[in-house]
Amino acid sequence: MSEAVWGAPMIALLLLTGLVFTIGTGFFQIRYAGEILKSTVGALFHKSTHAKSKTGLSQFQTLAASLGATIGTGSVVGAAAAIAVGGAGAVFWMWVSAFFGMMTSFAENVLAIRYRTKKNGVYSASAADYMARGLKAPWLGAVFSCLCVMASFGMGNMAQVNSISAACRESFGIPTAVTGIVLCAAVFFILRGGMKKLGAVAEKLVPFMALFFTAGAVFIILKNISALGGVFTEIFQSAFGIQSAAGGAVGISIQTAMATGFRRGVFSHEAGLGTTVAIHAASEIQDPVRQGMWGIFEVFVDTMVITTLTALTVLVTGSSRAGEGSETVVRAFSDGFGSAGGYFVSVSILLFALATLLSWSMIGAKSWESLFPHGNGKTYRLLFCLCVLFGSVMSLEAVWNLSDTLNGLMAIPNLTALLLLSGEVFRETKQFRKKLQQKRLRQKP
């Protein structure tokens, strides 16, 4: 089923959407890279970014929660799985996916701020809101919400738990069922605190886990720096089927690398799925374009930094030939840390998976609320926790196939809505550029 959903039409739709917003905004992710860095990385050093908000999440909590949703096991296990199936060339197509995905995520966040509402004093929205109010198509929003709820049980839950239970079994000898029970209890306890609690946990957990994993990956790459040049050569040759030219399988090789790269890329950064809209809409930022910049930054960190470091670690150590999934990453890190490599990866996956579980519970809960506006969310939280148990004992192949299928199905209504509402995104971007230009003129001596 996942192969049918992620065929040429889906890849074309993803590329078309990213291309439309890239060209329509004048290559915003490149021309305004300095402003994006100033508004994101630069803002991290301002007290206002970390200040608690009465109307939702602080800017930093929003970033941490959204990164928690995207920097999951898809950035670790997904990268290894992509290489195992599509070869090193899949990494290149993940980069392409991220480049255009930056502007798709930008558009999602712009529309999230435009169509959010305030409920009980807190900002709230999901992709279903700009479908219902922007397109006047509530039925399309209902379809998206239904798919998003199911995806929160699959990609946002079982895929994450499956990866961590496999890593804990290999490194610590802990039975998968035991891991599932412990995680289920932890998630249930945290979910009771609501969005504010989730944001508070995310702002402490996500920065630590990202820096922890990045430091370890950079160490492995530097240790094998002599192999790095050959790895980049392999990535580009494999991406365009050069290695397969002699065998006459160029077309098949490129298609496999491209499909796998895009599928795993979207699984990692989630641009085009409309999922992190629920988190970004809760931000205290009022300017849609400023919030859109955080979407660009989020995709960059997730794919161009974390996922790329994982892929390079696997490739420079030659671990890509030894298997797939978390076991491959464990072997790669064992190259630098010896027997401690397995523990390092297990702890990393534990942190990544927990952050993703918590962030996706927020995403799924918002879609559940759209479907059942008069409910209290207890049913969703119970089902979400039960999926933690199921995910710990399911097979890796079944979990990935389910996640890939739901991702693709969810992307269809969201990408359609983004394209139909592209004019609004372009107008907001044009107004932002005009205000920025006027501001710069006033600042000139």
ZIHU-V150621 format. One record per helix or strand of 2 or more residues. SS is the DSSP state (H for helix, E for strand). FROM is the first residue (numbers start at 1). LEN is the number of residues. Records with the same first field share a line. If there is no record, write none. Layout:
# ZIHU-V150621
SS = FROM-LEN + FROM-LEN
This chain:
# ZIHU-V150621
H = 2-4 + 8-17 + 28-4 + 33-7 + 42-4 + 47-4 + 59-12 + 73-3 + 77-10 + 89-26 + 127-8 + 138-35 + 176-16 + 194-30 + 225-15 + 242-6 + 250-20 + 277-4 + 288-29 + 319-3 + 326-12 + 340-32 + 378-16 + 396-25 + 422-22
E = 117-3 + 122-3
